[in-house]
Amino acid sequence: MNATSIEATPDPREPQESEESPKPDDTPGRIVLLTTSHRVAPGLLSWPAWQALHSADEVLCADGAHPQLPYLREAGIAVAEASPTAEELVDACVGGHTVVVVATGEGEPALTDGLARLAGSGRVRMPELELLPASYDLPGARLLDLVQVMDRIRAECPWSSRQTHEGLTKYGIEEAYELVEAIEEGDRDELREELGDVLLQVVFHARIAEEHPEAPFSIDDVAGGIVAKLIHRHPHVFGDETAGTPEEVKEHWLRTKAVEKRRTSVTEGVPLHQPGLALAAKLSSRARTAGLDVPLPGTDAIGYELLALAVRAESEGVDPEAALRAAARAYRDAIREAEAAGAPAEGEDGLEGED
């Protein structure tokens, strides 16, 4: 064995270089796209989001007026206002660096599309990509959007800015009837749309109410009132009462309502402008619930016959309005069948006497 062969033998105690091991500067690093909800107060971020922000080598945001930035900087996080391309962002991560991008409200579609193209090309060693939601919408969060949209419409729309409670009354009635029709027709798409239209009426009226010179109130007052009412009238849910049947729940409801309203008659609070059959059924329900045996007026007039039918329906657990609408729809269908069977000749509309 000569000296040359000794020098050529590697010492096992010394670390060996591997041609396949990447140099430290070749480590691709990590990109974190941090998204936030504008419906959640700025600064209220998840713990993983704060960890990512504090450990990042760079934090970037394209929007210098982003509502989160003052809170991030107050927490000691340096945020650079920048809008890098996908290539620039990948280069910034080389060497194992982590770059956090605080997404704008649009979600950075140009950047994410660019990163997707680079990843799909196969020519670039991509960093680890992570989408990190820093704040989440709670159920009902879109209601805040509705309130904001209504605020702007009330301020800027020539028609909406002039509306009053009285002027909107007919629309509330129409929307309620359209909602009933969607329910009874079983049309789920229409049901969703009509619920939105009814909700719009609530938000619209509440927005108008804010402008009253003497007794203003807002949508928050409306929501706060119904929340308080629901809690108070459900002591079996929010209190110490118990209720195992719907009948017991109704007893709780009526008892707490009586304490709240302090009414002297069971007929108080029954709206007299509602449809006649519904009004008759409501009065009958109030009397029956109070244990009052009140004979119906004895006359053959058609109005009193309808009253008797409505009372009978209510006592049997039938909604007389819904029953009459169902019958009317069947009658409408029969009319259409008769029209189809005996269609008028060309040039005749069969509607003589109608305006």
Disulfide bonds with the S-S distance in Angstrom:
none
